[in-house]
Amino acid sequence: MLRNYFLTFVFFLSSCYFAAAQPDSLTQEEEDFSIYENLNFADEGAKRFCTPKVFDLSPSKFISLGYEYQGAFDIDYGNWSNASGSTTQKTSRFSGADGTRLSANIPVIAKTNVVLQVGFNYAKTNYHSYAINQNPLDAALKSNGLTTTGLNTTLFKPFSEDKFMIFQSSGDLNGDYSFSDPLHPKYTRISSAVIFGKKVNDRKMIGFGISRTYRVGELNYIPVMLLNWTAPSRTWGVEMLAPARVNIRKTFSPRNILLFGYELEGNSYRIVSNDGVTASRNIELRRSELKFRVTWETSLQQFVWMSLQFGYRYGYSFNLDQFESDKEFFRGFFGDQSYFQENKLGGTWYLQWSINLVSP
Amino acid sequence: MKTIIISCALWLAHLVGSAQADQLLGVWEPSNGKARVKIEKIGEKYYGKIVWLKEPNDPKTGQPKVDKNNPDVSLRSVPLKGYRMLKDFKFLGNNQWDNGTIYDPENGSTYKCIIKMTDSNTLDIRGYIGVEALGRTDVWKRLNTKK
């Protein structure tokens, strides 16, 4: 009996030994690599598809937590149309503005023939002022600031080794609200873009499309152009989704990047300040800022990156619109609908810092 | 007699497990088509080395590409061809190999990695940071010699 158990044990051990008796060294032996040149897919129906990356793109961010500070600036308020009381044009001086920026983008489907990513973003801007202006918008900005909370999704659909489509959509809740007194979801503003493009090679992808956007403050439909390009030297490149943002990229190393360019940021903010003047008037602030900036992105530890941005913020739009009922309307660049209040947001310098967990 | 049956069953189970685990062996192509990776078995673990590059030479130097982005300066002159970018995978069963790492020569980063075989010619390779949810999956296809 004991002999039988012993034989069984030896038999099992020997089979393990022979199964493991493969090349057992980690040393790199000389190998003829030419035998790997002429290979085919084992699955004859398999196709190659292009990926959304080109060489040396700045890293995409899974999670980003940041802070922005803007220097002193003026806002010139126009006449408060049809309001009782304070209607005079006046300039308000702000000592600065600041706020938190938080975003997360997680790929939920990552296959060769489709990549789907969903994200969340939060941005708060607090306005700091020397004095109280009697304009209701001024009071709303100073007491509540502006908040954006949104969800977004990006779909990358390759059709072949060089042709692809990108679809982006986001829903943002913008206004002078707080989480203790939130805005009704019916005020969600939807932005979308669709782009058809070609990946010319591993250093260049280009595409054209159309967007429904609030980046100019109010609803607009704008053609868009995508260009991600890296020079053969791998030192310089372009990352562009015009007109929203354009960046020239200088790559010092894959972990140390400098970007020069601009971004157009904007949205339509529901002003529901509880002072009884704005709340009853269906008013939205058409805010749009053009930021010319230099951004330094560097890896602190493998997947943890820091981004430091410095630039000049130009106020492109800060007008108020009044809605009939709650329905959005389209003015575009050529519409003649008048604004409820025309304001001018003065320019200033700004600084933004963020810590990021970047995608593999 | 009973002992012999048990020993045969054990042996067969081991062989079947081993055969399942070894389905991973072979030459595979990542979705970007820029490289080919040969997966080998060393001891009980699986390793993948780069055996082909679409662009084998560095356009700047005209020389074969080396691992120039490796955070370890002493490894920056190691040729990319032959470089083991997949390391230390163990077969978990259920067509999955885990406990390994994947190295991205484009940025010199090493990620935790899990491999799932979705069919005999397709691998889902998921590199991730800390938890699987914070990762990206790439689909690799098996290659065969041209007939």
Boltz contact constraints between the chains, C-beta under 6 A:
constraints:
  - contact:
      token1: [A, 4]
      token2: [B, 3]
      max_distance: 6.0
  - contact:
      token1: [A, 8]
      token2: [B, 3]
      max_distance: 6.0
  - contact:
      token1: [A, 8]
      token2: [B, 7]
      max_distance: 6.0
  - contact:
      token1: [A, 11]
      token2: [B, 7]
      max_distance: 6.0
  - contact:
      token1: [A, 12]
      token2: [B, 10]
      max_distance: 6.0
  - contact:
      token1: [A, 15]
      token2: [B, 11]
      max_distance: 6.0
  - contact:
      token1: [A, 15]
      token2: [B, 14]
      max_distance: 6.0
  - contact:
      token1: [A, 19]
      token2: [B, 18]
      max_distance: 6.0
  - contact:
      token1: [A, 20]
      token2: [B, 43]
      max_distance: 6.0
  - contact:
      token1: [A, 22]
      token2: [B, 41]
      max_distance: 6.0
  - contact:
      token1: [A, 23]
      token2: [B, 42]
      max_distance: 6.0
  - contact:
      token1: [A, 24]
      token2: [B, 42]
      max_distance: 6.0
  - contact:
      token1: [A, 24]
      token2: [B, 43]
      max_distance: 6.0
  - contact:
      token1: [A, 28]
      token2: [B, 82]
      max_distance: 6.0
  - contact:
      token1: [A, 33]
      token2: [B, 51]
      max_distance: 6.0
  - contact:
      token1: [A, 33]
      token2: [B, 81]
      max_distance: 6.0
  - contact:
      token1: [A, 36]
      token2: [B, 36]
      max_distance: 6.0
  - contact:
      token1: [A, 36]
      token2: [B, 51]
      max_distance: 6.0
  - contact:
      token1: [A, 36]
      token2: [B, 52]
      max_distance: 6.0
  - contact:
      token1: [A, 38]
      token2: [B, 146]
      max_distance: 6.0
  - contact:
      token1: [A, 39]
      token2: [B, 143]
      max_distance: 6.0
  - contact:
      token1: [A, 40]
      token2: [B, 144]
      max_distance: 6.0
  - contact:
      token1: [A, 40]
      token2: [B, 146]
      max_distance: 6.0
  - contact:
      token1: [A, 41]
      token2: [B, 141]
      max_distance: 6.0
  - contact:
      token1: [A, 42]
      token2: [B, 121]
      max_distance: 6.0
  - contact:
      token1: [A, 42]
      token2: [B, 142]
      max_distance: 6.0
  - contact:
      token1: [A, 42]
      token2: [B, 144]
      max_distance: 6.0
  - contact:
      token1: [A, 43]
      token2: [B, 121]
      max_distance: 6.0
  - contact:
      token1: [A, 46]
      token2: [B, 141]
      max_distance: 6.0
  - contact:
      token1: [A, 48]
      token2: [B, 33]
      max_distance: 6.0
  - contact:
      token1: [A, 51]
      token2: [B, 31]
      max_distance: 6.0
  - contact:
      token1: [A, 51]
      token2: [B, 32]
      max_distance: 6.0
  - contact:
      token1: [A, 62]
      token2: [B, 134]
      max_distance: 6.0
  - contact:
      token1: [A, 107]
      token2: [B, 136]
      max_distance: 6.0
  - contact:
      token1: [A, 110]
      token2: [B, 136]
      max_distance: 6.0
  - contact:
      token1: [A, 110]
      token2: [B, 137]
      max_distance: 6.0
  - contact:
      token1: [A, 111]
      token2: [B, 139]
      max_distance: 6.0
  - contact:
      token1: [A, 112]
      token2: [B, 31]
      max_distance: 6.0
  - contact:
      token1: [A, 112]
      token2: [B, 139]
      max_distance: 6.0
  - contact:
      token1: [A, 232]
      token2: [B, 59]
      max_distance: 6.0
  - contact:
      token1: [A, 254]
      token2: [B, 69]
      max_distance: 6.0
  - contact:
      token1: [A, 254]
      token2: [B, 107]
      max_distance: 6.0
  - contact:
      token1: [A, 302]
      token2: [B, 109]
      max_distance: 6.0
  - contact:
      token1: [A, 303]
      token2: [B, 129]
      max_distance: 6.0
  - contact:
      token1: [A, 359]
      token2: [B, 136]
      max_distance: 6.0
  - contact:
      token1: [A, 360]
      token2: [B, 111]
      max_distance: 6.0
  - contact:
      token1: [A, 360]
      token2: [B, 127]
      max_distance: 6.0
  - contact:
      token1: [A, 360]
      token2: [B, 136]
      max_distance: 6.0
